[in-house]
Amino acid sequence: MELFKDIQRWIIMISLLAIGSGLMGCNSSVSREEFTIKVKSNLPQNTLVILSKISDTQLLVIDSAYTDKKGSFGFEGEGFAESTLCYITFENTSPPGVPIIVEKGAKLILELSKDEFIDFSISGGMYNASMLKIFKIYTDFERNMKAFNKEIESIDPQLANEDTRKETTNRYNNLILKRAADIESFVKTEPTSPATYFAAKYLFNKPVPGLLIIAYEKMAKDLPTSSYTNSLKDAISKLGPTIDGVIAPEIKLKTPEGDSLALSSLRGKVVLIDFWASWCGPCRKENPHVKAIYEKYKDKGFEIYGVSLDSKEASWKAAIQKDALTWKHVSDLGGWKSSAAKLYQVRSIPATFLLDKEGRIVKSGFRSHQLESLLIPLLD
């Protein structure tokens, strides 16, 4: 089963906490009364069950137990300083397993069935209903993907035609897209909790920057002191200043008339930041197409903020006039040493960034033939 294999990509090491002469089970004589986890399952007697804490750098084993003859087991402990993401696994610390949130003083009751897939229900705690929802999103995907693969395996490759290949490819892509859409919807709409962090951080092979930002903004508002909020902040800071989803960094440069024009002054409009120069042949070839789109949508809330990498003022102004570019223009005439180009990590031109009305980067690195389709959904 592939469930939550992506968690392993984030686990750098496994640290075992030995208390006394080995892993301590729920029958320890040490008194730990703050949280309790009681589980009924269909697991065979004497199955080793491990409770671990999930973190960015470790899967920290905190307790273990063996199932009794009825398949029941449990954990109890002193709890954590905050609501904490944990993972219950079987026989070893590798997935598949069950993600839960352990709160100080929580009394959790689970019913668990482990066959080809894992199903469980849980009561207790503030946030585990959300964790169960994200678990179901992922397991539904796993079930659908397994059924799809089984169907594909039954097709004779010699009888498959181009239509069959296209149809199966589309179905596969739709399964992937639905999983991504369901996870995104969960992050956006489900009440904020450590499950928000779990969904945004662990359920993709490569974290989606925009989703990390959405999760962080929710957690910064609702759980500002959570270590998971700080972890998201750190992750986002390492992605760079101009990833999709962030507020575009401020630019404030001189116009051809000598006035200062700040990018933020255009907030409320959909804005195309267009890095170009008079000496850039590809940029000049793009201008007629961009101009046609600008004329079509400028009265509907669209603006262009052209940032020139020219070093000669006369050449810059002449190109604006010759190409009849009537949108906003700025430059510090620094050429490739332009402060804006450095801030936006521009290493070739044309370079484009499309901002929504809030000033967030929606898309970057596209050409003029893609602009209109990106622009229309952002306008009223």
C-alpha positions as CSV (number, residue, x, y, z in Angstrom):
1,M,0.0,0.0,0.0
2,E,1.3,3.4,-1.0
3,L,-0.5,5.4,1.7
4,F,1.6,8.2,3.1
5,K,4.8,7.0,1.5
6,D,5.6,10.6,0.9
7,I,6.1,11.1,4.6
8,Q,9.2,9.1,4.3
9,R,10.7,11.7,2.0
10,W,10.6,14.1,5.0
11,I,12.0,11.7,7.6
12,I,15.7,12.1,7.8
13,M,16.3,9.8,10.8
14,I,14.5,7.7,13.3
15,S,15.2,8.3,17.0
16,L,14.2,5.7,19.5
17,L,13.5,6.7,23.1
18,A,14.4,3.9,25.4
19,I,12.9,4.1,28.8
20,G,14.2,1.6,31.3
21,S,15.3,-1.6,29.4
22,G,13.6,-0.9,26.1
23,L,10.5,0.5,24.3
24,M,7.9,1.2,27.0
25,G,4.4,-0.1,26.4
26,C,1.2,0.8,27.9
27,N,1.7,-1.7,30.8
28,S,4.7,0.3,32.2
29,S,4.6,1.0,35.9
30,V,5.6,4.7,35.3
31,S,2.6,6.9,35.8
32,R,1.6,8.9,32.7
33,E,-1.9,10.3,33.0
34,E,-2.1,13.3,30.6
35,F,-3.4,11.6,27.4
36,T,-4.8,8.2,26.7
37,I,-5.3,6.4,23.3
38,K,-7.4,3.3,23.3
39,V,-7.7,1.3,20.1
40,K,-9.9,-1.6,19.0
41,S,-8.6,-3.4,15.9
42,N,-8.7,-6.5,13.8
43,L,-4.9,-7.0,14.2
44,P,-3.6,-10.3,15.3
45,Q,-2.6,-10.8,18.9
46,N,0.9,-9.7,19.7
47,T,1.2,-7.3,16.8
48,L,3.8,-4.6,17.6
49,V,2.2,-1.2,17.4
50,I,4.3,2.0,17.5
51,L,3.3,5.5,18.3
52,S,5.7,8.1,16.8
53,K,5.8,11.9,16.7
54,I,6.1,13.4,13.2
55,S,8.5,16.3,12.7
56,D,10.4,17.8,9.8
57,T,13.7,16.1,10.7
58,Q,12.7,13.0,12.7
59,L,10.1,10.3,13.2
60,L,10.5,10.1,17.0
61,V,9.3,6.9,18.5
62,I,7.6,7.7,21.8
63,D,5.9,4.5,22.8
64,S,5.0,1.0,21.7
65,A,2.5,-1.7,22.6
66,Y,1.4,-5.2,21.6
67,T,-2.2,-6.1,20.7
68,D,-4.1,-8.4,23.1
69,K,-6.0,-11.4,22.0
70,K,-8.9,-9.2,20.9
71,G,-6.7,-6.9,18.8
72,S,-6.9,-4.0,21.3
73,F,-4.0,-1.9,22.4
74,G,-3.4,1.6,23.9
75,F,-1.0,4.3,24.9
76,E,-0.9,6.8,27.6
77,G,1.6,9.6,28.4
78,E,2.3,13.0,29.8
79,G,1.4,14.8,26.6
80,F,3.1,17.5,24.6
81,A,3.4,21.3,25.0
82,E,1.0,21.7,22.0
83,S,-1.3,19.6,19.8
84,T,1.1,17.3,18.1
85,L,1.0,15.2,14.9
86,C,1.7,11.6,15.6
87,Y,1.6,8.4,13.6
88,I,0.6,4.9,14.5
89,T,2.4,2.1,12.6
90,F,2.5,-1.6,12.8
91,E,5.6,-3.9,13.3
92,N,7.9,-1.0,12.2
93,T,8.0,2.7,11.8
94,S,7.4,2.8,8.0
95,P,4.0,3.5,6.4
96,P,1.3,2.5,6.0
97,G,-0.1,3.8,9.3
98,V,-2.7,6.1,10.9
99,P,-2.1,9.8,11.5
100,I,-3.6,11.4,14.6
101,I,-3.3,14.6,16.6
102,V,-2.4,14.1,20.2
103,E,-3.4,16.9,22.6
104,K,-2.5,17.4,26.2
105,G,-5.2,15.7,28.2
106,A,-6.9,14.1,25.2
107,K,-8.9,10.9,25.5
108,L,-8.8,9.3,22.1
109,I,-10.8,6.2,21.1
110,L,-10.1,4.6,17.8
111,E,-11.6,1.6,15.9
112,L,-9.1,0.4,13.3
113,S,-9.4,-2.2,10.5
114,K,-6.2,-3.1,8.6
115,D,-6.5,-5.3,5.5
116,E,-5.5,-4.3,2.0
117,F,-6.2,-0.7,3.1
118,I,-6.6,0.9,6.5
119,D,-9.9,2.3,7.8
120,F,-10.3,3.9,11.1
121,S,-12.7,6.0,13.1
122,I,-11.7,8.3,16.0
123,S,-13.3,10.3,18.7
124,G,-11.7,12.7,21.2
125,G,-9.7,15.8,20.8
126,M,-10.3,19.1,18.9
127,Y,-8.7,18.2,15.6
128,N,-8.9,14.5,14.8
129,A,-12.1,14.9,12.8
130,S,-10.1,17.0,10.4
131,M,-7.3,14.5,10.4
132,L,-9.7,11.7,9.5
133,K,-11.0,13.7,6.6
134,I,-7.6,14.2,5.0
135,F,-6.8,10.5,5.6
136,K,-10.0,9.6,3.8
137,I,-9.1,11.9,0.8
138,Y,-5.8,10.1,0.4
139,T,-7.2,6.5,0.9
140,D,-10.0,7.1,-1.5
141,F,-7.3,8.1,-4.1
142,E,-5.3,5.0,-3.3
143,R,-8.4,2.8,-3.8
144,N,-9.3,4.5,-7.1
145,M,-5.8,4.2,-8.3
146,K,-5.5,0.6,-7.5
147,A,-8.8,-0.2,-9.3
148,F,-7.6,1.9,-12.3
149,N,-4.3,0.0,-12.4
150,K,-6.1,-3.3,-12.2
151,E,-8.2,-2.4,-15.1
152,I,-5.3,-1.2,-17.2
153,E,-3.4,-4.5,-16.5
154,S,-6.4,-6.3,-18.0
155,I,-6.0,-4.5,-21.4
156,D,-4.1,-6.4,-24.1
157,P,-1.4,-4.0,-25.3
158,Q,-1.7,-5.4,-28.8
159,L,-5.3,-4.5,-28.9
160,A,-5.0,-1.0,-27.4
161,N,-5.4,1.7,-30.0
162,E,-4.6,5.4,-29.8
163,D,-8.1,6.3,-28.5
164,T,-7.6,3.8,-25.7
165,R,-4.3,5.2,-24.8
166,K,-5.6,8.8,-24.7
167,E,-8.6,7.7,-22.7
168,T,-6.6,5.9,-20.0
169,T,-4.1,8.8,-19.9
170,N,-6.9,11.3,-19.3
171,R,-8.4,9.1,-16.6
172,Y,-5.1,8.8,-14.9
173,N,-4.5,12.6,-15.0
174,N,-8.0,13.2,-13.7
175,L,-7.3,11.0,-10.7
176,I,-4.1,12.9,-9.9
177,L,-5.9,16.3,-10.4
178,K,-8.8,15.3,-8.2
179,R,-6.5,14.3,-5.4
180,A,-4.7,17.6,-5.7
181,A,-7.9,19.6,-5.8
182,D,-9.4,17.7,-2.8
183,I,-6.3,18.4,-0.7
184,E,-6.3,22.1,-1.7
185,S,-10.0,22.3,-0.9
186,F,-9.3,20.8,2.5
187,V,-6.5,23.2,3.3
188,K,-8.7,26.2,2.2
189,T,-12.0,25.2,3.8
190,E,-11.3,23.0,6.8
191,P,-10.9,24.6,10.2
192,T,-7.3,25.4,10.9
193,S,-5.3,22.7,12.8
194,P,-2.1,20.7,12.6
195,A,-4.0,18.7,10.0
196,T,-3.7,21.8,7.8
197,Y,0.0,21.6,8.1
198,F,0.1,17.9,7.5
199,A,-2.0,18.2,4.3
200,A,0.1,21.0,2.8
201,K,3.5,19.7,3.8
202,Y,3.4,15.9,3.4
203,L,0.9,14.8,0.8
204,F,2.8,15.8,-2.3
205,N,6.1,14.5,-3.7
206,K,7.1,18.1,-3.9
207,P,5.3,20.7,-1.7
208,V,3.2,23.1,-3.7
209,P,4.3,26.7,-2.9
210,G,0.9,28.2,-3.3
211,L,-0.7,25.7,-0.9
212,L,2.1,26.2,1.6
213,I,1.3,29.9,1.6
214,I,-2.4,29.4,2.0
215,A,-1.8,27.0,4.9
216,Y,0.7,29.3,6.5
217,E,-1.6,32.4,6.3
218,K,-4.5,30.4,7.9
219,M,-2.2,29.1,10.7
220,A,-0.6,32.4,11.3
221,K,-4.0,33.9,11.9
222,D,-5.5,31.0,13.9
223,L,-2.5,29.2,15.5
224,P,0.2,31.9,15.5
225,T,2.3,30.3,18.3
226,S,2.2,26.8,16.8
227,S,5.6,25.2,15.9
228,Y,3.9,24.0,12.7
229,T,3.1,27.6,11.8
230,N,6.8,28.5,12.2
231,S,7.8,25.5,10.2
232,L,5.6,26.6,7.3
233,K,7.1,30.1,7.5
234,D,10.6,28.7,7.3
235,A,9.7,26.4,4.4
236,I,8.2,29.4,2.4
237,S,11.3,31.6,3.1
238,K,13.5,29.0,1.4
239,L,11.4,29.0,-1.8
240,G,12.4,32.6,-2.8
241,P,10.6,35.9,-3.0
242,T,8.7,35.5,-6.3
243,I,7.0,32.1,-6.1
244,D,3.4,31.8,-7.2
245,G,1.1,32.7,-4.4
246,V,3.2,35.3,-2.6
247,I,2.6,39.1,-2.5
248,A,4.9,40.5,-5.2
249,P,7.9,42.3,-3.7
250,E,7.6,46.0,-3.9
251,I,9.2,47.9,-6.8
252,K,9.5,51.7,-6.8
253,L,11.4,53.2,-9.7
254,K,11.3,56.3,-11.9
255,T,9.0,56.7,-14.9
256,P,10.1,58.3,-18.2
257,E,8.8,61.6,-16.8
258,G,11.0,61.3,-13.7
259,D,8.3,60.6,-11.2
260,S,8.4,57.6,-8.8
261,L,5.8,54.9,-9.4
262,A,5.4,52.0,-6.9
263,L,4.1,48.7,-8.0
264,S,1.8,48.6,-4.9
265,S,0.0,51.8,-6.2
266,L,-1.6,49.6,-8.8
267,R,-3.2,47.3,-6.1
268,G,-6.8,46.6,-7.1
269,K,-6.0,46.0,-10.7
270,V,-4.7,42.8,-12.4
271,V,-1.1,43.7,-13.2
272,L,1.4,42.2,-15.6
273,I,5.0,43.0,-14.6
274,D,6.9,42.9,-17.9
275,F,10.7,43.0,-17.7
276,W,12.1,44.1,-21.1
277,A,14.6,46.4,-22.8
278,S,14.8,48.4,-26.0
279,W,17.8,46.2,-27.1
280,C,15.9,42.9,-26.5
281,G,14.7,41.5,-29.9
282,P,12.3,38.9,-28.4
283,C,10.8,41.6,-26.1
284,R,10.1,43.9,-29.0
285,K,8.5,41.1,-31.0
286,E,6.2,40.4,-28.0
287,N,5.1,44.0,-27.7
288,P,2.4,44.1,-30.5
289,H,0.7,41.0,-29.0
290,V,0.8,42.4,-25.5
291,K,-0.4,45.8,-26.8
292,A,-3.5,44.2,-28.4
293,I,-4.4,42.5,-25.1
294,Y,-3.8,45.6,-23.1
295,E,-6.1,47.7,-25.4
296,K,-8.8,45.0,-25.0
297,Y,-8.7,44.8,-21.2
298,K,-7.3,48.0,-19.9
299,D,-10.7,49.4,-19.1
300,K,-11.7,46.2,-17.3
301,G,-9.1,46.4,-14.6
302,F,-5.9,45.3,-16.3
303,E,-2.6,47.2,-16.1
304,I,1.0,46.6,-17.2
305,Y,4.0,47.7,-15.2
306,G,6.9,47.6,-17.6
307,V,10.4,47.4,-16.0
308,S,13.1,48.2,-18.5
309,L,16.7,46.9,-18.2
310,D,17.9,49.7,-20.4
311,S,21.0,51.7,-19.3
312,K,20.4,54.5,-21.8
313,E,17.4,56.7,-21.1
314,A,17.1,57.9,-24.8
315,S,17.0,54.3,-26.1
316,W,14.4,53.4,-23.5
317,K,12.1,56.4,-24.3
318,A,12.5,55.9,-28.0
319,A,11.4,52.2,-27.9
320,I,8.3,53.1,-25.8
321,Q,7.4,55.8,-28.4
322,K,8.2,53.6,-31.5
323,D,6.2,50.6,-30.2
324,A,3.4,52.9,-28.9
325,L,3.4,51.3,-25.5
326,T,0.8,53.3,-23.5
327,W,1.0,51.4,-20.2
328,K,3.1,52.2,-17.1
329,H,6.9,52.2,-17.5
330,V,9.7,52.4,-14.9
331,S,13.5,51.9,-14.8
332,D,16.5,52.7,-12.8
333,L,18.6,52.5,-16.0
334,G,20.8,50.0,-14.3
335,G,20.8,47.5,-17.2
336,W,21.4,44.0,-15.8
337,K,22.2,45.5,-12.5
338,S,18.7,46.8,-12.1
339,S,17.5,46.6,-8.5
340,A,14.1,45.2,-9.6
341,A,15.7,42.5,-11.8
342,K,17.9,41.4,-8.9
343,L,14.9,41.3,-6.5
344,Y,12.9,39.3,-8.9
345,Q,15.8,37.1,-9.8
346,V,15.5,37.9,-13.5
347,R,18.3,36.4,-15.6
348,S,16.8,36.6,-19.0
349,I,14.2,38.7,-20.8
350,P,11.4,39.0,-21.5
351,A,10.4,37.9,-18.0
352,T,6.7,38.1,-16.9
353,F,4.8,38.0,-13.6
354,L,1.0,38.2,-13.5
355,L,-0.5,39.6,-10.3
356,D,-4.1,39.3,-9.1
357,K,-5.9,42.3,-7.6
358,E,-4.4,41.6,-4.1
359,G,-0.9,41.8,-5.6
360,R,-0.2,38.1,-5.4
361,I,1.8,36.4,-8.1
362,V,-0.5,34.1,-10.0
363,K,1.9,33.0,-12.8
364,S,5.3,33.8,-14.0
365,G,7.5,32.9,-16.9
366,F,4.9,32.9,-19.7
367,R,4.7,34.5,-23.1
368,S,2.1,36.8,-24.8
369,H,0.1,34.0,-26.4
370,Q,-0.7,32.6,-22.9
371,L,-1.5,36.0,-21.3
372,E,-5.2,36.3,-22.3
373,S,-6.3,32.9,-21.0
374,L,-4.5,33.7,-17.7
375,L,-5.9,37.2,-17.4
376,I,-9.6,36.6,-18.0
377,P,-10.3,34.6,-14.8
378,L,-8.7,37.3,-12.7
379,L,-10.9,40.1,-14.1
380,D,-14.4,40.9,-12.9
